Each structure stands twice: as structure tokens, then as C-alpha cells.
């Protein structure tokens, strides 16, 4: 009986953990009429974790937008999940920490939101960050097909935010 109870409790914990993850994922984001993501709050769990690793709103570091296309020019991003890589340190997160998030390509420029960081020597940490690049440089090239964004550059800056707008 104790083994059955332990299995049940561990299964319940796993289920609750996976359900908790969906509240911070892209699946919970309302889309605007043009297909870009609407506002989204940064979960309290992520705000606490960011304080712990000394990440503050406005902190930024360079990232390779797609860890599978490092240094490529141009690159193609697809709607859906993305794995980016820090090329600079961000707070206590050292390069080459991986950032996991979601890409939307339906608007005039690509939107990337990050929900999780995975340091090379540690556990995953919930975060809230966005990819930005000045002068409209996350703007899609005209030959981008639906569901894709062809970009001139493989790098951008990841900025810590307290909510997504």
C-alpha cells in the first residue's frame, strides 16, 4: 500500500507541475486580429525566480535567436517553440544558458517571448523576457512565407520584463 500511495502522490505532483507550466506557456496567450500575441502577465513564480537570480526589468543580454542557426545569415524562424542561447551573461545566468520560449511570425515583425531559462549547470528557471532589436531589425523579409519569418540577423537582445504587452 505505501508504494501505491507514493506512486499516486508522485503522479499527482507531476500532473500539477505540468498543469502549472501551461499557465506560463504560449498556449494561454490571446492573439490580436493580426495574429500577434496580446498582453500576458508574468507569473508570480517567474517574478520570484528572477529576483532570486538578480534579474530586473530592463536587464538585457545578447542572444542567438535559434540555437540551431548560430551565426547564420539570414535565419528562418517558425511559429512555435524556440530554443535561444545567451551569448552574454544576464544577471546570474551565464552564457551559454538556453532560453526557451515561443515565436509568432504573423505580424510585420517576429515576436519572441521567453518563459524559461536553463543554465548549463543548473535547473530550469521560469522567467519573462522578450527578444528585441532596434531599428526594426526583427522585421520579416518580404519573401517570408506564412508561419515563418526570415530575418537578416541571428542575434537580438533578450530583455527582462514584468509582463508582456
SERO-437716 format. One record per residue (C-alpha): residue in one letter; y, z, x. Coordinates in steps of 0.1 Angstrom, whole numbers, m for minus. Each point is the difference from the previous one (the first is absolute). Layout:
BEGIN
<'A', <Y, Z, X>> ...
This chain:
BEGIN
<'X', <0, 0, 0>> <'X', <26, 8, 27>> <'X', <m5, m35, 15>> <'X', <6, m16, m34>> <'X', <31, 20, m4>> <'X', <13, m9, 35>> <'X', <m7, m37, m7>> <'X', <18, 2, m33>> <'X', <31, 18, 15>> <'X', <2, m24, 29>> <'X', <m3, m30, m24>> <'X', <27, 15, m22>> <'X', <23, 5, 31>> <'X', <m6, m35, 11>> <'X', <8, m13, m35>> <'X', <32, 20, m3>> <'X', <10, m11, 35>> <'X', <m5, m37, m9>> <'X', <18, 5, m33>> <'X', <29, 16, 18>> <'X', <2, m30, 24>> <'X', <6, m24, m29>> <'X', <33, 17, m9>> <'X', <14, m10, 34>> <'X', <m14, m35, 0>> <'X', <15, m32, m10>> <'X', <m21, m1, m32>> <'X', <24, 25, m16>> <'X', <31, m21, 7>> <'X', <18, m17, m29>> <'X', <11, m35, 8>> <'X', <34, m16, m7>> <'X', <2, m33, m18>> <'X', <1, m19, 33>> <'X', <m33, 17, 11>> <'X', <16, 23, 26>> <'X', <m9, 37, m2>> <'X', <22, 24, m21>> <'X', <11, 35, 9>> <'X', <m26, 25, 10>> <'X', <2, 36, 10>> <'X', <m13, 13, 33>> <'X', <m27, 26, m9>> <'X', <6, 36, 9>> <'X', <m31, 0, 22>> <'X', <15, m28, 21>> <'X', <34, 17, 3>> <'X', <m17, 32, 12>> <'X', <m21, m20, 25>> <'X', <31, m18, 13>> <'X', <19, 32, 5>> <'X', <m30, 14, 19>> <'X', <0, m30, 25>> <'X', <38, 0, 2>> <'X', <7, m32, m19>> <'X', <33, m1, m17>> <'X', <16, m25, m24>> <'X', <15, m28, 21>> <'X', <m23, 5, 30>> <'X', <m13, m34, 12>> <'X', <m22, m16, 25>> <'X', <m11, m36, 7>> <'X', <m33, m11, m15>> <'X', <m22, m30, 3>> <'X', <m2, m10, m37>> <'X', <m36, m11, 1>> <'X', <m23, 16, 27>> <'X', <m21, m31, m2>> <'X', <29, m23, 9>> <'X', <17, 19, 29>> <'X', <26, m22, 17>> <'X', <m7, m31, m21>> <'X', <29, m22, m11>> <'X', <1, m8, m29>> <'X', <m23, 24, m18>> <'X', <m14, m1, m35>> <'X', <m1, 31, m22>> <'X', <m20, 1, m32>> <'X', <5, 20, m32>> <'X', <m20, 32, 3>> <'X', <m10, 25, 26>> <'X', <14, m2, 35>> <'X', <m7, 18, 33>> <'X', <30, 2, 22>> <'X', <3, 15, 35>> <'X', <28, 21, 15>> <'X', <13, m14, 33>> <'X', <24, 29, 5>> <'X', <m4, 37, m8>> <'X', <12, 12, m34>> <'X', <5, 38, 0>> <'X', <m33, 15, 11>> <'X', <m18, m32, m7>> <'X', <m7, m18, 32>> <'X', <m6, m37, 6>> <'X', <m25, m16, m9>> <'X', <m2, 21, m33>> <'X', <m12, m22, m28>> <'X', <21, m2, m32>> <'X', <m18, m9, m32>> <'X', <19, m14, m30>> <'X', <4, m28, m25>> <'X', <17, m34, 2>> <'X', <18, m18, m29>> <'X', <9, m36, 6>> <'X', <13, m12, m34>> <'X', <37, 5, 6>> <'X', <23, m19, 24>> <'X', <m10, 23, 29>> <'X', <m31, 20, 7>> <'X', <m2, 37, m11>> <'X', <m21, 24, 21>> <'X', <m5, 36, m10>> <'X', <m20, 24, 22>> <'X', <m20, 29, m16>> <'X', <m21, 13, 29>> <'X', <1, 3, 38>> <'X', <m31, 4, 22>> <'X', <8, 12, 35>> <'X', <m25, m11, 27>> <'X', <m12, 36, 6>> <'X', <4, 16, m35>> <'X', <m6, m1, m37>> <'X', <19, m22, m24>> <'X', <33, 13, m12>> <'X', <18, m9, m33>> <'X', <34, m15, 6>> <'X', <27, m20, m18>> <'X', <15, m28, 21>> <'X', <12, m36, m5>> <'X', <2, m30, 23>> <'X', <35, m13, 6>> <'X', <15, m26, 23>> <'X', <38, m9, m1>> <'X', <17, m32, m8>> <'X', <m26, m11, m26>> <'X', <m27, m4, 26>> <'X', <m27, 11, m23>> <'X', <9, m30, m21>> <'X', <m30, m22, m7>> <'X', <0, m35, 14>> <'X', <3, m28, m26>> <'X', <m36, m12, 6>> <'X', <m15, 33, m11>> <'X', <m25, m5, m27>> <'X', <m3, 24, m30>> <'X', <m16, 33, 11>> <'X', <10, m5, 36>> <'X', <31, 5, 22>> <'X', <4, m20, 32>> <'X', <24, 19, 22>> <'X', <17, m10, 33>> <'X', <m6, 33, 17>> <'X', <m30, 23, 3>> <'X', <21, 32, 5>> <'X', <23, 20, m22>> <'X', <11, 36, m2>> <'X', <m18, 26, m21>> <'X', <26, 24, m16>> <'X', <m10, 33, m14>> <'X', <12, 4, m37>> <'X', <m1, 28, m26>> <'X', <m6, m25, m28>> <'X', <m5, m37, m4>> <'X', <28, m19, m18>> 
